[in-house]
Structure formats: structure tokens, C-alpha cells
Amino acid sequence: MRYGKTSGVVVVLAVLALVPTTARVGAEGQAEQFTPEFREVRRSYDEKHTPKIEAPDSVKRGQWFEVTVTVGAGSTHPSLSEHFVRYIALYKDSAEIARVYLHPVFSYPKAVFTIALDEGGVLRAVAEPTHSAAWESSKKIVVSR
């Protein structure tokens, strides 16, 4: 694993070549068992699955600010051993900028990210529960000088 720093964001690079071929094939075979509908990210509204993004509408360029993502725009997603949120990821347009992995029972389905942007765009939150495909929501953010 190699660590680097780019534009104020710490980047972790993993070397896939070190993973035995059989381990990689197993993961690919597992992905084949899911139908395209299951893998498709859902953008419709669902009270318990749609991520809720709380962030300012505009910020100054380079200013640090908090983005809070809670899974369940209308009510909180459960965190049970048999059904919980695996991760919450935050994107700026198509670039992933942060991801938090959660565990059942002990993790509340919420993450607070502290970020800074150079330019405006769309913040996207993606959350994946154990019993369905990932769910996505978005919020436009304006960056001024």
C-alpha cells in the first residue's frame, strides 16, 4: 500500500497485483450473481434509504466546511446485524472524495465529512445497505472566490 498527498487530500493507493489471482476471481464471480437491477444505483426517494445531505449552499474557495450525510431522508435507516448500511461515500461530481465504512448494531448510519473545494459542482452521497443496491442523492454547491 502506498500513501500520497494530492491537492490537500490524502490518497491511499493499493496495489492489486499483490492480491492472488484466485482472490480476484472470487470477487468477480460473486458480482455475477446479482442482477443488473440490484447493482443499479437508486436515485428515487425512499424514506429509509435515500441519503440526506446537509451542507451550505455556497462556500468560499478553499474554505473548510462540514457535510453531514444521514441515511434515511425521512427517518433513520436501521442498524441491525441482519440489515445495516455498509458504507457512506461522498463525491464531488464524479470524483469520490471520502468514504466511511459502517458496522452493524454499533454504527449509526451517519457520517460527517470536513472538506474544501476549489470550484463549485454537485455533491453526491451514496449509501449502500445490505439488502439492496446503493442509494444516491445530490446537492449543488456554489464556490466563490
C-alpha positions as CSV (number, residue, x, y, z in Angstrom):
1,M,0.0,0.0,0.0
2,R,1.3,3.5,-0.9
3,Y,0.3,6.8,0.6
4,G,0.5,10.1,-1.2
5,K,-0.8,13.6,-0.9
6,T,-2.6,15.5,-3.7
7,S,-4.3,18.9,-3.5
8,G,-4.7,18.7,0.2
9,V,-6.4,15.3,0.0
10,V,-4.7,12.2,1.4
11,V,-4.8,9.4,-1.2
12,V,-4.3,5.8,-0.4
13,L,-3.2,3.6,-3.3
14,A,-3.5,-0.2,-3.0
15,V,-1.5,-2.5,-5.3
16,L,-4.0,-5.0,-6.8
17,A,-1.2,-7.0,-8.3
18,L,-0.2,-8.3,-4.9
19,V,-3.6,-10.0,-4.4
20,P,-3.6,-13.6,-5.6
21,T,-5.5,-14.2,-8.9
22,T,-7.9,-16.6,-7.2
23,A,-9.0,-13.9,-4.7
24,R,-9.8,-11.5,-7.5
25,V,-11.7,-14.1,-9.5
26,G,-13.8,-15.0,-6.4
27,A,-15.0,-11.4,-6.1
28,E,-15.8,-11.2,-9.8
29,G,-17.8,-14.4,-9.6
30,Q,-19.7,-13.0,-6.6
31,A,-20.6,-9.9,-8.6
32,E,-22.1,-12.0,-11.4
33,Q,-24.8,-13.4,-9.0
34,F,-26.5,-10.0,-8.8
35,T,-29.0,-8.9,-11.4
36,P,-28.4,-5.5,-13.1
37,E,-31.4,-4.1,-11.2
38,F,-29.7,-5.0,-7.9
39,R,-26.4,-3.3,-8.9
40,E,-28.1,-0.2,-10.3
41,V,-27.7,2.9,-8.0
42,R,-31.1,4.1,-7.0
43,R,-31.9,7.8,-7.3
44,S,-35.6,7.8,-6.4
45,Y,-36.8,8.8,-3.0
46,D,-37.2,6.3,-0.2
47,E,-37.8,7.4,3.4
48,K,-35.3,4.9,5.0
49,H,-32.7,4.6,2.2
50,T,-32.2,7.9,0.5
51,P,-29.1,9.7,1.9
52,K,-29.8,13.2,3.3
53,I,-27.1,15.8,2.6
54,E,-26.7,18.7,5.0
55,A,-24.2,21.3,3.7
56,P,-24.1,25.0,3.0
57,D,-25.4,26.1,-0.4
58,S,-22.3,28.2,-1.1
59,V,-18.7,28.4,0.4
60,K,-15.6,30.3,-0.3
61,R,-12.8,28.7,-2.4
62,G,-10.5,26.6,-0.2
63,Q,-12.7,27.1,3.0
64,W,-13.1,24.0,5.1
65,F,-16.8,23.1,5.8
66,E,-18.8,20.2,7.1
67,V,-21.0,17.9,5.0
68,T,-23.3,15.6,7.1
69,V,-24.8,12.6,5.4
70,T,-27.5,10.7,7.2
71,V,-29.0,7.6,5.6
72,G,-32.8,8.0,5.6
73,A,-34.1,11.3,4.4
74,G,-37.4,10.8,6.2
75,S,-36.4,8.5,9.0
76,T,-33.2,6.8,10.1
77,H,-32.1,3.5,8.5
78,P,-31.9,0.6,10.9
79,S,-28.6,-0.7,12.1
80,L,-29.2,-4.3,12.9
81,S,-27.0,-7.3,12.5
82,E,-29.1,-8.6,9.6
83,H,-29.7,-5.2,7.9
84,F,-27.4,-2.2,8.1
85,V,-25.6,0.4,5.9
86,R,-22.3,-0.9,4.7
87,Y,-20.8,2.4,3.7
88,I,-21.5,6.1,3.0
89,A,-19.4,7.7,0.2
90,L,-19.2,11.4,-0.7
91,Y,-18.5,12.5,-4.3
92,K,-17.9,15.9,-5.9
93,D,-19.3,15.5,-9.4
94,S,-17.8,12.1,-10.4
95,A,-14.8,12.0,-8.1
96,E,-15.0,10.2,-4.8
97,I,-13.6,12.3,-2.1
98,A,-14.4,10.3,1.1
99,R,-15.9,7.0,2.3
100,V,-16.8,5.7,5.7
101,Y,-17.5,2.0,6.3
102,L,-20.0,1.2,9.0
103,H,-20.6,-1.9,11.1
104,P,-24.0,-3.4,12.2
105,V,-25.5,-2.5,15.6
106,F,-22.6,-0.2,16.8
107,S,-22.7,2.3,13.9
108,Y,-25.3,4.9,13.4
109,P,-26.0,5.5,9.7
110,K,-24.5,9.0,9.6
111,A,-21.1,10.5,8.6
112,V,-19.7,14.0,8.9
113,F,-17.1,14.9,6.3
114,T,-14.9,18.1,6.5
115,I,-13.9,19.1,3.0
116,A,-12.7,22.1,1.0
117,L,-13.5,22.8,-2.7
118,D,-11.7,24.7,-5.4
119,E,-14.7,25.0,-7.6
120,G,-18.5,24.5,-7.5
121,G,-20.3,21.4,-8.6
122,V,-22.6,18.7,-7.3
123,L,-22.0,16.9,-4.0
124,R,-23.3,13.3,-4.3
125,A,-23.9,11.0,-1.3
126,V,-24.0,7.2,-2.0
127,A,-25.1,4.8,0.7
128,E,-25.2,1.0,0.3
129,P,-27.4,-1.1,2.7
130,T,-27.0,-4.8,2.9
131,H,-30.4,-5.8,1.3
132,S,-30.4,-3.6,-1.8
133,A,-28.3,-1.6,-4.3
134,A,-26.8,1.7,-3.3
135,W,-28.9,4.8,-2.9
136,E,-27.8,8.2,-4.1
137,S,-28.8,11.9,-3.5
138,S,-27.2,15.1,-4.6
139,K,-26.9,18.8,-3.7
140,K,-25.5,21.6,-5.8
141,I,-22.8,23.7,-4.2
142,V,-21.5,27.1,-5.3
143,V,-17.9,28.1,-4.7
144,S,-17.0,31.8,-4.7
145,R,-13.6,33.5,-4.5
